[in-house]
C-alpha cells in the first residue's frame, strides 16, 4: 500500500493523540506534587484513580478495537476529544476522592473506546509499506511535543496566579491557579476536536482498510499470529516504564529537594525529551530493522533503572540526575515510539489493525490498573529515596523482561524472512 495520507492529516492526528490524555495524565505528571495537595490525595489514592481508569480501559480496548475496523477514525476521535474535555469541568471543581475515581473511569472510556485503535490504525495507514518507523516515531514524538507545550503553558498559567512563594502560598490560591490550568486545557482539547471533525480527511480509499461487518472470526484470526502474543508482553513492559516516568517530578522534589515549580519544570523537561526521541527514532529506524532498535530501547531502560537504584544520585549530583533522566527517557520513549511500528514486520494484516490493537492492548496496557498503586505503595511504604529506588528496581525488572520479548520478536522476523 502506497502512502497516500497528507501531512496535515498526520499533524491533526498528533495533536489529537496527546490532547486527549492531557487532563487525566499529563497534568498529574507535570503537577504531581500540586495535584496531591489540592485534591488531598496520597500516592496510593492517586494510583487507585489510575487503576479505575485502567479497569474501564481494558474492555474499552477490546470492544473499541473492532470498531476502528468498521468506521473511519475522524468522527470517533473528535467525539472522544469533546467527551474528554467535558470531564475537565468536573476536574476543575476539585471533586471528592470518590467522584475523582468515577471521573477517571469516565476518562478510561472516552480516551480508549472511541480513540485508541483509530489513532493507531490511522498512523499505520499513513506509514504505508516503507515508513512505519517514521509514522509511529513522528506520531509519538509529535505527541510528546504537544504534551510538552501543554506543560509549558500549564506551568506559565499556574505561575501567573501564584504571586507568593509556593512554600507560603495559600491552598485557595493554588487551587485557583490550577483551576485555570484545567479550564485552558479543556478549551484547547475541544478546539482540536473541531479541527479533527472538519479537516482530518485524506484521499485514501477507506473501503480498502475497513471491514463490512465485525465478527468473532477476525479475533480468532488475529490470535493465531505469534507476533500478537509477543507484542502483548513487549507493550506491557514498555508501558510500565512509561508509567514510572510519572514519579520523576516527585523524585526531583523529594530526593533532589527542588521546589514545586522546579519539580514541575523537570516534568516539562521530560516531556521535551519525548519528541526529541520520537522524531529521531522516526527518521532513522526505517533504514534498519525496527525490532532490533526496539530491543535496544529496553537495554537503555535497564541501564537507566540501575543508575537510579545505585544510590549515587543526591542533591549535589545534579548532572548525574539529569543524565539518568535522559537515559531512562530515551529508552522509554524509544520503546513507546516503536512497539506498534513492528506490526508490519509481524505480518499483522492492515485491515485487522484495529482488532489486533484491541487484543494487544487488552494485555499490554494492564499497567493502567496495577502500576499506579504498585509504585504508590513503594513510595509511601518507604518515604524518600529508598521508596524511589524500589520504584526503579521495578522499572529495571520489567525492562529486562521486555528486552527478552523484543529479542524473540526480532528473531521471529528473521526466521520468517528466511522461510519466505
N, C-alpha and C positions, 0 to 999 in steps of 0.2 A: 504493500500500500504506500503510495507516494504521500509526501507531506503536502497537505492542502490548506490547513487552517492558517489564518493570518496571525501576525504578531500581536495585533491589538486583542485578538481572541485570547492569546496566552496571557497578555498583560491583565485583562479583566479576571481571568482565572486565578492569577497570582494574588490580585487584590482581594478577591472573594475568599481565596484559600486561607488567608490568615485573618482577615477581618472577622470571620465567623467565630474564631476562637479567642478574640481579644478579651471579651468580658469574662468568660469562665476560666481562662488560663493565663493569658499574657499579663493582665493587670495584677492578679495574685502573684505571678512570678516576679515581676519587677517591684511591686509594692508589698512583698510578703510581710515584713515587719508591721507595716501600716495596717494591712488587712487583718492581721491577727489582733491588733489593738482595737480598731474601730468596730469590728464585729464581735469583740470579746471572745476570741477563739484561742485554743491552744493548737499545737501542730497536729495532734491526733484528730481533733474535731475538723480541722480544715481538710485533713487527709480523708476523713469519712465523707465529707461533701464530694470530694473527687471520686470516692468509691460509689456513691449513689449515681453520679454521672456515668461511671463505668458500667454499673448494673443495668441501667437503661440503654446504654450504648451497645452492649453486646447483642441483644436481639435486634436492635436497630441496624447493626452491620449486616446481620443475617438476612433480614427481610428487605432492607433498603438496597442491598446489592443487586438482586434480580430486577428491582425497579429501574435501576440505571441501564439495564439491558433492554428495557421496554420503551422508555421515554427519553427524549433529548434532555441534556443537562441544564439548559439555560433557565427554564422556569423553576425546576426543582431547586437550583442553587439560589435564585432570587428569593423564593419563598422562605427558604431556610435562613437567609440573612435577615429578612424582616421579622421573622418569628424570634430569632435570637436577640435582635435589638429590643423587642418588646420586653424581654426578660430583664433588660437593663433598667427599666422603670421600677421594677421590684427591687433589684440590687441596690439602686440608689437610695432606697428608703431604709437601708441597714436593717433588714428583717431579722427575726429571731433565728436561732440555730436550726430549729425545726423547719421554718419556712425556707431557710437557705438551702437545706438539703432537698426540699421539694423543687426549688429553683434549679439546682444542679441536675436533678432528674429531668426536668423540662429541657434544659440545655443539652442533656445527653440525647434527647430525641431530635431536637431541631438541628443540631450540628452534625448528626450522623445519618439518620434515616433518609433525609432528603438531600444530603450534601456530599457525604464522603465518597461513595462509589462513583457518582457522576464526575467529581473532580478528578479522580484517578483515571477514569476512562477517557475523559477529555484530554488529559495530558498525554496518555498513550497514543491517542489519535493524532495529536499534534506532532509527536515524535516520529511517526511513520516507521519505515523499515531501518533507517540509518541513524536516527537522532534520539534514541530512547534516553541515553545518558544526559543529553542536552535538555530534553524536555523535562525530566524529573529533577535534574540539577538546578535548572533555571526556575522551575516551579518552587522547589523548597528554598533555594537561595532568595528568590523574589519574595516568598512568604516571610522569610527571616528579615529581609529589609523592611517589609511592611510592618512587621511586629516591632522592629527597632524604631522606626519612625513614630509609631504609636507610643512606644515607650518614651521617646524624647518629648513628644507632645504632652504625654501624661505627666512626666516629671516637671516640664515647664509650667503647665497649668497648676499643678499641685503647689509648686514653689511660689506662684503668684499670690496665692491665698494664705500662705503661711508667712506672716510678717515677722514673727519672733523666731528664735531658735527652736528647732523641733524638740529639744530637751525640755523647754518650758512652755511650749505651745499647748493651749487648752485642747481637750478632746473634742469639744464642739467645733473649734477652728479646723482641726484635722479632718473631721467628718465633712465639714462644708467643702473643704478643698478637694477631698476625694469624690464628693458628690459631683462636682463639676467635671472631674476626670471621667466619671462613668457616663454622664449625660452627653459629653462631647463624643465619646467613643460610640455610644448608641446611635447618635445622629449620623456619624460618618459611615457606620455599618449600613444604615438604612439607605443612604445615598448610593453606596456601592451596589446595593441590591437593585436600585432603579437602573443604574448603568448596565448591570448584567442583564436585566429583563429586556431592555430595549436594544442593546448593542452587542452582546456576546453571541454573535451569529457567525457562521462560517459557510463556505461553499462546498462543504463535504456532503456527499450523498448519505444521509443518516440511515437510509434503509439498508446500506451495506453493513452497518455495525450494530443493528438492533434486531431483537427477536420479535416475531409477530405475536408470540404468546409465551408466557412463563410457565415452566413445568418442572416437576421433580427430576426429570431425566437429565436436565442440564447440571443439577447439583451432583448427580452420580457421575457424570462425565468429568466434571472438574476434580472430584475427589480421587479419580483414578490417575491423576497426573502427579508423579513423585515430587516435582518442584513445588507444588502447592503445600505439601506437608513440611518440607524444609523451610519454606518462607514463613510458615506459622511460627516456627521456633526462632528464625532469624529476626523477624519483626518484634516478637515478644522481648527478646534480649535487647535489641536496639532501643525499644520503647522504654524499657526500664531505665536505660541510660539517659534518655531524653527527659523522663520524669524527674530523675535525680538532679538534673541541672536546675530544677526549681529551688534547690536549697542553697545555691551559690551566693545569692544576695544575703541570705541569713548567715551563711558562713562568714561573709565579709563583716557582718555586724558583730557576731558572737565570738569569732576567733581572731579576726584582724582588727576588731574594735572600731569599725567605721561607724559614722553617724547614719541615720535613716536615709538622708539624701544621698550620701556617698555609697551606701549599700544598694540603693535603687540605681545609681549610676553604674555600679558593677553589673547589675541585671541588664541594664541597657547595653553596656559594652558586650555582654554575652550575646545579646540579640543581634548586634552588628557582626559578630563572628559567624553567625549562621549564614547570612547572604554571601559573605566572602567565600566561605567554604563551599556552599552550594553552587555558586557561579563558577568557581574554579573547577570543581568536580564536573559540572555540566559541560564545560568547554574542553576538558581533557579526556574523560574516560571513554568516549565513543571510539577513540583511536586504539584502545586496548580492550582487554577482556573485563567487562564490568564486574563480574563476580569475583575476580581477583582483588579488585580495589575495594569491594565490599568486605572481603576478608581482612584486608589491610586496615580498614577503618576500625574494626573490632580490636585489632592489635594495639592501635593507638589508645582506645578506651581502657584497655588493660593497663598500659603504661601510665596513663593519667590517673587512674584509680590508685595505683601503687604510690604515685607521688603524694597524693592527699593522705594516704594511710601511713606514710613514713614517719610522721611526727616532726619533720624538718620545717614545716611551714609555720610561721609565727608572725606577730605584728611587725617585727623587724626585718622580715624577709619578703618584702613587697614584690620584688622581681620574681622570686620563686613562686609566689602565689599566682601572679598573672601568667607565668609560664605554664603552671599546672592547669589553670583555667583554659588556656589556649589549647593545650594538648587534649584535654577532655572534650572541649567543644569541637575541635577539629574531627575527632573520632566519632562523636555522637552525631554531629550534623552531616558528616560524610555518609555514615550508615543510613541516616534518615533520607538523604537525597537519593540513595542508590537502591534501597531494597525493593521498590516497585519497578525500577527500571530494568531489572533482570527477568521480568515476566516473559519477555520475548525469548530470551535465552532458554528459559524453562519450557518452551513450547506450549504456553498457555494461549488458546485461541483469542483473538481480539474481540470477537463477538460475544464471548463469555467472560469478558474482563470484569463486569460488574458482579456477576455471580462468584467468580474467583476471589475478588477483593472482599466480598462479604464473608465468605468462608474463611479466608486467611485472617481477616480482621477479627473474626469471632474468637480466635485464639490469640492472635498477635497483639491485640490491644486490651487483653485482660489486666495488664498493669494499671489501667484506669481504675480497677477495683482494688487491687492489693498494694500497689506501690506507695500510694499516699499514706495509708495507715501504717505500712511497714516502716518507711523512713521516719514518719512522725513518731512512732513508738521508739525507734532507735535514738532519735534526738531527745525526746522527753525523758526517757529512762536513764540516759547518760548525758546530762546537760553539758554544754560547752564542746570543747574539741573532741573528747572521747566519743560522743554521740555522732559527730560528723565523720570521724574516722570509720565508725561502724557502717555508716551510710555508704562510704566509698569502698569498703570491703564488699558490700552488696553490689555495687557497680562493677567491681573487678570480677566477681564470680559470674555474674550474668554475661559480661562481655567475653569471658573465656568460653562459655558455652556457645555464645553467638559466633565466635571465631571458628569453632569446630563445625557448626552447622553450615556456615558460609563456605568453609573449605570443602565440605561434602558437596555443596551446590556447584561449586566451581568444577570439581572432579566429575560430577554428573554431566555437566555441559560438555566437558572434554570427551567423555565416553560416548555421549550422543553424537558428537561430531565424527568420531572415529567410525561408528557404526554406519553413519549416513555416507 
